Amino acid sequence: SVKQHVVRKFLGLISSHNIPVYLIDPLILGLVDKDIERIRSSPDGPSPECKYFCAPRDFTTFALLDKTWKHEVGLFRTAEKMGFQWLKIINKDPRLDGMDDLSGIEIPLHYIFKQASHAIHLVVFYERSGNYLWHGPLRLKQHMDRKFVPFRKLHFGRYPGAYEKPELLLVSIDDLKVQIPKNPSSFLEEMSHSRFLECRYREARAFFQLYPDDASLDAVEFRKKAKSLLHLAALTLNNLGVKFWLSSGTCLGWYRQCNVIPHSKDVDLGIFIRDYKADIIPAFQKAGLPLKHKFGKVEDSLELSFQGEDDVKLDIFFFYEEDDHIWNGGTQAKSGKKFKYLFPKFTLCWTEFVELKVHVPCETRQYVEANYGPDWKVPVKTWDWKSSPSNVQYNGIWPVDEWDDVIQIY
């Protein structure tokens, strides 16, 4: 098979330059996953037929960790001698972006090696400060040959992506020795939710020109505490396998100014009610965050608040999905009044915030606008959770005989 032959030549090319790559091709990993036990138990087993690398497709996808090789001209010279045509796709390095520097230094993000009718797509992964791997988008420059391969069919590059560092396994597939993620099914699951959004430094800089940042001792201290509370909350929820995202003021801070809003006084997270687990409360208490209040119930308007260091608290809002919108609830403790906050439907993307890989709504602007209205770019110091949000609705009153259950303050 041409495909297997090209893959074999490519693996020969990179091993001659000691470049460790691993297979991330979703079609092949999907086939491998079905036979994973057999493949694991016979690392050198002969393959009577070409089952995996001969599956019908135009290209095969591999990953390369940037820090495991030196960008050397020699590789491309050898590739050409072996009959490969190649293309390098570069773009800005987001790790260098910050409030003070939008340097625009470019780094290699993707390589394509082509021979005969088959191409190898090599995706370059970089380590980011939240201790995860990131790959960039595949954007062709003006002068590039758009017919080089069917770019639209490539599995990686339509968006940037974020991944955990995979454990790798060396296996023999179709008589070829190749590294694969140890757990192909969890890698494929991760791939389907890997889309990554960069913080908007340009807009944040424009914001701070209009509204200079609060650099007071109190603000610096609060941001430090909020960051450590967010890291602790993420660790606790990740250990439980509960998916969460930045919500309310914490989400606004990320989107508008790439930082925690210093006058917000709390950290806000969202969780879909379908992901609720009864051990959330004990897990936070064990992590040293006592429950401050619990309003609502699992079936309706649940929200939890935990006490962090000093007066910084962690608010967790649970979101309920309807046919055409998503909402979370609020409860006024002294009156038993209920409120409802409506959001347009959204999906979740990864981002990096205070050196943490964390989810935000992909449709961030609509999410923020639902909550804070069209003037979300203007800082507001006084905020009433019952009347200030644009998306709040009165939602009745809890029956008095339920108050002991639905209004618990500690």
Backbone hydrogen bonds, N-H to C=O, Kabsch-Sander energy under -0.5 kcal/mol:
donor,donor_aa,acceptor,acceptor_aa,energy
5,H,1,S,-2.3
6,V,2,V,-2.7
7,V,3,K,-2.6
8,R,4,Q,-2.7
9,K,5,H,-2.3
10,F,6,V,-2.5
11,L,7,V,-2.8
12,G,8,R,-2.1
13,L,9,K,-2.4
14,I,10,F,-2.6
15,S,11,L,-2.1
16,S,12,G,-1.8
17,H,13,L,-0.6
17,H,14,I,-0.6
18,N,15,S,-1.4
19,I,14,I,-2.6
21,V,19,I,-0.8
22,Y,63,A,-2.0
23,L,179,Q,-3.2
24,I,61,T,-2.0
25,D,61,T,-1.0
29,L,25,D,-3.0
30,G,26,P,-2.0
31,L,27,L,-1.5
32,V,28,I,-3.0
33,D,29,L,-2.7
34,K,30,G,-1.0
35,D,31,L,-0.8
35,D,32,V,-1.0
36,I,33,D,-1.1
39,I,35,D,-2.6
40,R,36,I,-2.8
41,S,37,E,-2.2
42,S,38,R,-1.4
45,G,42,S,-1.5
51,K,49,E,-1.2
55,A,52,Y,-1.4
60,T,119,A,-2.0
62,F,121,H,-2.8
63,A,22,Y,-3.2
64,L,123,V,-2.3
65,L,20,P,-0.6
66,D,64,L,-0.6
66,D,125,F,-3.0
68,T,65,L,-2.1
69,W,66,D,-1.3
72,E,70,K,-1.1
75,L,72,E,-0.8
76,F,72,E,-0.6
76,F,73,V,-0.7
77,R,73,V,-1.9
78,T,74,G,-2.6
79,A,75,L,-2.3
80,E,76,F,-2.2
81,K,77,R,-2.2
82,M,78,T,-1.9
83,G,80,E,-1.5
84,F,79,A,-2.8
85,Q,114,K,-2.7
87,L,112,I,-2.0
89,I,110,H,-3.1
90,I,88,K,-0.6
91,N,107,I,-2.1
93,D,105,I,-2.6
96,L,93,D,-1.5
97,D,94,P,-0.9
98,G,101,D,-1.9
107,I,91,N,-3.1
109,L,89,I,-3.0
110,H,89,I,-1.6
111,Y,122,L,-2.5
112,I,87,L,-2.3
113,F,120,I,-2.5
114,K,85,Q,-3.3
115,Q,118,H,-2.8
118,H,115,Q,-2.4
119,A,58,D,-1.7
120,I,113,F,-3.5
121,H,60,T,-2.6
121,H,119,A,-0.5
122,L,111,Y,-3.2
122,L,120,I,-0.7
123,V,62,F,-2.9
123,V,121,H,-0.7
124,V,109,L,-2.5
125,F,64,L,-3.2
125,F,123,V,-0.6
126,Y,134,W,-2.8
128,R,132,Y,-2.5
131,N,128,R,-1.8
132,Y,128,R,-0.6
133,L,163,Y,-3.2
134,W,126,Y,-2.6
135,H,161,G,-2.2
138,L,157,G,-3.1
139,R,137,P,-0.9
140,L,138,L,-0.6
144,M,141,K,-1.7
146,R,144,M,-0.9
148,F,145,D,-1.4
151,F,149,V,-2.1
153,K,150,P,-2.0
154,L,151,F,-1.5
157,G,159,Y,-0.6
161,G,135,H,-2.1
162,A,194,S,-2.1
163,Y,133,L,-2.7
169,L,180,I,-2.6
171,V,169,L,-0.6
171,V,178,V,-2.7
173,I,171,V,-0.6
173,I,176,L,-2.8
176,L,173,I,-1.9
178,V,171,V,-2.8
178,V,176,L,-0.5
180,I,169,L,-2.4
182,K,167,E,-3.4
187,F,183,N,-1.9
188,L,184,P,-2.5
189,E,185,S,-2.1
190,E,186,S,-2.4
191,M,187,F,-2.4
192,S,188,L,-1.5
193,H,189,E,-0.6
193,H,190,E,-1.3
194,S,191,M,-1.3
196,F,160,P,-2.0
197,L,350,W,-3.2
201,Y,199,C,-1.5
204,A,200,R,-2.3
205,R,201,Y,-2.7
206,A,202,R,-2.0
207,F,203,E,-2.3
208,F,204,A,-2.4
209,Q,205,R,-1.4
210,L,206,A,-1.4
211,Y,207,F,-2.9
215,A,213,D,-0.8
220,V,216,S,-2.4
221,E,217,L,-2.5
222,F,218,D,-2.8
223,R,219,A,-2.5
224,K,220,V,-1.9
225,K,221,E,-2.2
226,A,222,F,-3.1
227,K,223,R,-2.5
228,S,224,K,-2.0
229,L,225,K,-2.4
230,L,226,A,-2.5
231,H,227,K,-2.3
232,L,228,S,-2.0
233,A,229,L,-2.7
234,A,230,L,-2.6
235,L,231,H,-2.3
236,T,232,L,-2.3
237,L,233,A,-2.7
238,N,234,A,-2.9
239,N,235,L,-2.1
240,L,236,T,-1.1
241,G,237,L,-0.7
241,G,238,N,-0.8
242,V,237,L,-2.7
243,K,241,G,-0.6
245,W,270,G,-1.9
246,L,359,H,-2.3
247,S,268,D,-2.1
250,T,247,S,-1.3
251,C,247,S,-1.5
252,L,248,S,-2.3
253,G,249,G,-2.4
254,W,250,T,-1.9
255,Y,251,C,-2.6
256,R,252,L,-3.1
257,Q,253,G,-1.9
258,C,254,W,-1.1
259,N,253,G,-1.7
264,S,261,I,-1.9
267,V,313,K,-2.5
269,L,315,D,-2.6
270,G,245,W,-2.6
271,I,317,F,-2.1
273,I,319,F,-2.8
275,D,272,F,-2.3
276,Y,273,I,-1.6
280,I,277,K,-1.8
283,A,279,D,-2.0
284,F,280,I,-2.2
285,Q,281,I,-2.4
286,K,282,P,-2.5
287,A,283,A,-1.4
288,G,285,Q,-1.4
289,L,284,F,-2.6
292,K,305,S,-3.8
293,H,305,S,-1.5
294,K,408,Q,-2.8
295,F,303,E,-2.4
296,G,406,V,-2.2
297,K,300,D,-2.6
300,D,297,K,-1.7
302,L,297,K,-0.5
303,E,295,F,-2.3
304,L,316,I,-2.5
305,S,293,H,-2.3
306,F,314,L,-2.9
307,Q,290,P,-2.8
308,G,306,F,-0.6
308,G,312,V,-2.1
312,V,309,E,-2.2
313,K,265,K,-1.1
313,K,311,D,-0.5
314,L,306,F,-2.9
315,D,267,V,-3.0
315,D,313,K,-0.6
316,I,304,L,-3.3
317,F,269,L,-2.7
317,F,315,D,-0.5
318,F,302,L,-1.7
319,F,271,I,-2.7
320,Y,327,W,-3.4
322,E,320,Y,-0.5
322,E,325,H,-3.0
326,I,343,F,-2.6
327,W,320,Y,-2.5
328,N,341,Y,-1.6
329,G,318,F,-0.6
330,G,339,F,-2.3
332,Q,337,K,-2.7
333,A,331,T,-0.7
336,G,332,Q,-2.5
338,K,396,G,-3.3
339,F,330,G,-2.9
340,K,393,Q,-2.6
341,Y,328,N,-2.8
342,L,340,K,-0.5
342,L,391,N,-2.1
343,F,326,I,-3.2
349,C,360,V,-2.9
350,W,195,R,-3.1
351,T,358,V,-2.2
353,F,356,L,-2.5
356,L,353,F,-0.7
358,V,351,T,-2.4
358,V,356,L,-0.7
360,V,349,C,-2.4
362,C,347,T,-2.8
364,T,362,C,-1.7
367,Y,363,E,-2.0
368,V,364,T,-3.1
369,E,365,R,-3.0
370,A,366,Q,-2.2
371,N,367,Y,-1.5
372,Y,368,V,-3.2
373,G,369,E,-2.4
376,W,373,G,-1.3
378,V,375,D,-2.2
383,W,381,K,-0.5
385,W,383,W,-0.6
387,S,384,D,-1.2
388,S,384,D,-3.4
390,S,371,N,-1.4
392,V,389,P,-1.1
393,Q,340,K,-2.3
395,N,338,K,-3.0
398,W,336,G,-2.9
402,E,399,P,-2.5
403,W,400,V,-1.4
405,D,402,E,-1.2
406,V,402,E,-2.6
407,I,403,W,-2.2
408,Q,294,K,-2.4
409,I,407,I,-0.6
410,Y,292,K,-3.0
